[in-house]
């Protein structure tokens, strides 16, 4: 027996011993998915795999059809989550330290690689989300019975843009402050809840300007009349906690719904 064959036999015996142990059986309830029945059982009983369909049409998962933009977007979301958590160890959302912490993250900490991965990953995620939506539209994958999942996708697109918008202020430089000032000024023209928009008379109750009470859309967004420390704190919480949690929940629903709707739609 050659050394290579002996090594393969030993590895196979060790693998059988591990798979036959009580510890392995307590974690994995079914044997290896070597046939269709076991593949179905494993998919339906696995916490991570049950979100995906048991089977899919070969032409429906072809790279030329899907562009793999949905998978790339999810991968970038994971990259942004991991790098974002690491950046939180070094960033303090205060007027005194925000700018200098970003400067250190750019020039000193991890040689700037950590922040650049997060920054360019955010740009790439916006692009891949748009391309994914564009592919879904071109292939008619928004049609029944997938119209609900299309709505979920549109909400995820909006959340992605909001993540970029709220993260833009965190460097706390002149570009960030004035960009958010311009962007938030558009909320003033929102119907009813913007004091310059249609129906703004509703914001006046008994002659009292309700904008001072925080009911105007821009005031609620900034937490103040102008971009300041309240805005920085509010955007930091939205960017690091509220929006990511909402996006993660909707992503789970999005993947689950793909399975319930029969998997990825095939070519028209």
N, C-alpha and C positions, 0 to 999 in steps of 0.2 A: 504494500500500500504506500503510495507516494505521500510525502508530507502535506501536499495541498489537499488530497482526498481525505486524509486523516483529519485535517483541520475542519473541512466542511462537514464531515460526519459528527465531529465533536460539537460544532456549532449547532447542528440540527438537533442533536440529543439534548443540549442545554436549552434550546428553544422549546422543545417538547416538554421538558421538565418545568420550565417557567410557566408555560401555558396550561399545564396540568395542575399547577399549585392552587391552593384555596384562595390565596391573595389575588391571583390573576382572575379566577372565576368570580370573585366578589366584585371586581371592577368591571370586567367585560362579561356580560351575561350570555353571549352567544359565540359560537366558533367563528373562525375566519370566514369572511364572505367569499368563498370559493365557488358558490353556485348562486343562481338567481334568488332562491328562497332565502338563503342566509344574507344575501346583499340587502334584500327588502327588510328583513328583520333588524339587521344592524342599523340601517338608515332610520327606521321608525323608532328605535329605542335609544339612539344616541342623542345626547343633549345638543351637541353641535351640528350633527349631520341631519337631524330631523327637520331643520329649516329648509333643506334642499329636496328637490324631487328625487324619487327613487331612480327614475330613468329619464333620459332626455333624448330628443331626436338629434342624430348626428349632425344634420345640416343646420339645426337650430343653435348649435354651440360652435359653429365654425367661426374662426377668427375673422374671416372676410364678411361675416354677417353681423356678429355682435360687436366687433372692434375691441372687445374686452374692456370697454370703457367703464362698465359698472364695477368689474373686479379691480381695475386700477384705481378707481375713485375710493373704493372701500379700503384698499391698501394704503392710499395716501391719508385717509382718515385715521387709520391706525398709527401711521408715522406722525401725524400731527398730534395725536393724543399722547404718544410716548414722549416726543420732544417737548410738547407743551408742559407736561408734568415736570420734566427735568428743568425747564426754564423757570418754573415757578419757585424752585429752590433758590434762585439767584435774583429774582425780580421783586421789588417792593413798590406797590402802586401808590406812591405818595409824591407830592410836588417836589420834595427835597431829594428823593433818591431815584425816581423813575428814569430820568434821562441818563444819569450816571450809571445805573445798573445796565441799561441797554448798551451804553458805550463799552462797559466792561465785557458784556456778552459778545459784543462785536470784535473787540480787540484782544481780550485777555483770556476769558474762560473758554476752554476747549478750542482755542485759536479761532473763535468765531464760527466754527463749523456747526455747532449745535443750533445757534440762532439762524444761520443761513439755510440749514436743512428745513427748519420750521417755516421760514419765510418763503423759500422757493417751493416748498411742498404746498403751501397755501395757494400760491399762484397756479401751480399745476392742478390742484384739486378743482379750482374754479373752471379751468379749461376742460378737464375731463368730465365734470358734471354736465357742462353744456354739450359736449360731444355725445355723451350718453343719452341725454334728452333728445338731441338731434337724430341719433340713430333710431331711437324708439319711435319718434315721429315719422321718419322716412319709411320704416318697416311696418307702420300701422299697428304697433304693439300696444297702443293706447286704447284700442277698440275693445268692445265687450268680448270676454268677461274681465278685461284687465283695466277698465276705466278707473276703478277705485285706486289701484296701485299707481296709476298715472297721477292722480291727485296727490298721493303720498310723495311721489317723486318731485312734483312741483313744490311742495312744502319743503322738502329736503334741499331743493335748489335755493329757495329763499333763505333757509337757515345757513347754507354755505356762504351766501353773499353777506348775511348778517355777521357771520364769524369773521369774514375779511374786514367788514366795516368796523366792528368793535375792536378788532385787533390792531387796526390802523392807528388808533390813538395811543396805544400803550408805549411807543417810543418816546412820546412827550417832547417832540421837537416842534419847530415852527411849521414844518410841512404837515405833521399829524394834527396839530391844533387847528390850523386854518382849513384843512381838508374836512375835518369833522364839523367845523363851524358852517362851512358851505353845505355839506351834506345834511346836517340837522335843520338848516334853514328851510329846506324843502318841506319839512313836516309842518311848517306854519301854514301851508296852503292845502293841507289835508281837509277834505270835507267834514264839516261839523266839529271835529276835534282840533282843527287848526284855526287860529284866530284870524287868519287871512283867507281861509277857504270858504266855500259855499256853506251856508247854514251856520256861520259863526255866531249869529245872534243867540243861538242856544247857550253859548258860553257866558252870556250875561243874564244873571238872575237878580231880579229886583234892582237893576241898575248897578250891580256889583260885577266887576270884571273878574270872571272865574279863572282867568289866566294866572292871576296872583295866587290862586288856590291850588295850582298845580294840575289843572285839568287840560291845559293846552298840550298838544302832542309833542311839541318841541321842548316844553318845560319838563314833561314827564321823561323824555329821552335823555336830556342833559342833567336833570336833577337840580338845575339852576337856570338863571337867565342867560348865562354865558358859559363857555367851556371852562371848567375849573376842576378843583379837586373832587367835587361831588361827581362830576362827569367821569373822571378817571376811575374812581372807585366803582361807579355803576357799570362802566364798560368792561372793567376787569372781571367783575362777577359774571356779567353776561357772557363774556368771551371764554372764561375758564370753567364755569359751572353750568349755568342755566342752558345756554344754547347747545353745548356738547351733550348734555344729558338728554335733551329733547331730540337731538339728531340720532343719538344711539338708540333710543326707544323706537323712533320711526324707522331706522334702518332694520331693526329686528322685525318689525311689522312688514316692511318692504320685502325682505327675504322670505319670510313666512308666506306672504301672499303670492309670491312667485310660484311656490310649491303648490298652494291651494288652487291657483289658476291654471295648473297643468304644466308648469315649468316654463322655460323660455319659449316664447312664440317662435314658430318656424318661419322660414321665408314665405312671402306671399306667392 
